[in-house]
Amino acid sequence: MSISNLVRDQIKRGSWIRKMFEEGLRLKQEHGPENVFDFTLGNPCIPPPDDFHRALEKVVREERPGVHAYMQNSGFPATRSRVARDLAVETALPFSADHVVMTVGAAGALNVALKSVLDPGDEVVLIAPYFAEYAFYVSNHGGTKVVSRARPDFLPDLDDLDARIGPRTKALILNSPCNPSGRLIPAGVLARLGDLLRRKSRRHGRTIYLLSDEPYRRLLFDGLEFASPFAHYEDTLMAMSHSKDLSLAGERIGYLAISPRCAAAADLFSAATFTNRTLGYVNAPALMQRMIAVIDRIRPDVAVYERKRDILFRGLTAIGYDVVKPDGTFFMFPKCPVPDDLEFVRTLASRLVLVTPGSGFEYPGCFRIAFCVPDDVIERSLPRFEEAFKAARGA
Ligand SMILES: Cc1ncc(COP(=O)(O)O)c(C=O)c1O
C-alpha cells in the first residue's frame, strides 16, 4: 500500500461517527429503515428557511461581470464588511472587513487559523469531550494536541487547564455551545479563562490564541444568550459557519473573525488570507458569499430542536439515565449505565439504536445522541433506550 502511514493510522483511529453511520446503513438494509433509530450524524434535519430559497433565486439572477470569477483570497470586500458590521454591533468591538476572512465552513476557518499560528511541535489544548476532527486539524499543521478533561457538568476545568497550558502552548480550542455536550460556557467562566490565558501568555512570553469554534452559537434554548469569548480575551479568533443554524452544511460557507483587540490582528489577517489560498481552498464559495447579506439576518427556528431536546431529556431521565441538559445544539451526551461506553453502544445497537461512543470524543463513559431526527423517531426509540438501560444494569 502506498498511502501515508500517518493517514492510514488516522483512518484506523478515525471516525466513530462514520463507523456507526455505516453500521446503520447495514442495519437499515437488514431490518428496514423505519425500524432503525439512527442518532449518529449531526446533519440538521430542518430544511433551510424559506427566506434562504427566495434570496437564492434573486442572487442567482444577478449577473454582473466577475461574480463567478476568482476574487481576493479573503473573500468579497462587501461580504466581509457586512459580517464585520454585524460582529461590531454584537460585540461593541471595532470590527472591519480586515478582521474577517471568508472560509469553506467552520472547518476551513479552523484549518486556516491553525495553519496561520502553528510551528511544528506547538501545542494546542483541546477540552474533552471535543469534536473529533480537531485532533486531525491540529496534526494537519504540525501541532500536538494536549487534552484537558472537562468537569462532570462539561464546563472547562480551569485548574486542569492551568496545569496543561505550558511554554509550548500556542492555542486553545473552545466550542460553545459544545458538540457533543450541548453546554454553553457562561460569561463568568470565559472571564476566568481569559485571565488564565493572559497570565500564561505573560509567563511564557508568547501569545496563546483562543480559537473559538461557534457554529452552534445561534442554536440556544431556554432563552439563553450567547456569551462571546471576544468580550473576555483579546487574542481570540472565531470560526463560524451556517452549516448548523441554517442547515447549509453542503454549501460550505463560513468565516474566520480576528479580534480587533488582537495585537497581531493585521499579521493574522494576512496569514489567514494566504493560508486560505495555499491550503487549496483559494476562496469561500462565491455564490454563498453573495448570499451572506441575507443569510446573516435569518434566524433558525430553534423551537424545533428545543422540543426534541425536551422529549429526549424527559424520556431518558425518567428511565434513569444521568444526563446534563443541553443548553443548545442538537446533541445530548448522557452517561452510560456501565463504565464501558463501547460495550453500551453495542447493547443499544443490538436494539437497533445507533449512537456514538464517548471514546470518539476522548471522553469514555458517555455516548452522544444527535437528536436532529423526526420527533417520532425519538419517541419510538425510548422503549429501546429503556431495554438497553435495564439490560446493562442486569435488571
Ligand atoms: C463543533 C464543530 N465544529 C466545526 C464543525 C464543522 O462545521 P462546518 O460544516 O461549518 O465546516 C462541526 C461539524 O459538525 C462541528 O460540530
The ligand as a Gaussian input file, in Angstrom:
#p B3LYP/6-31G(d) Opt

LIG

0 1
 C      -18.003000      21.605000      16.728000
 C      -17.930000      21.638000      15.243000
 N      -17.045000      22.464000      14.655000
 C      -16.921000      22.521000      13.324000
 C      -17.710000      21.745000      12.501000
 C      -17.537000      21.879000      11.026000
 O      -18.580000      22.638000      10.523000
 P      -18.602000      23.205000       9.040000
 O      -19.612000      22.420000       8.296000
 O      -19.004000      24.625000       9.198000
 O      -17.250000      23.079000       8.470000
 C      -18.647000      20.877000      13.062000
 C      -19.447000      19.992000      12.207000
 O      -20.055000      19.028000      12.623000
 C      -18.765000      20.824000      14.468000
 O      -19.649000      20.019000      15.082000

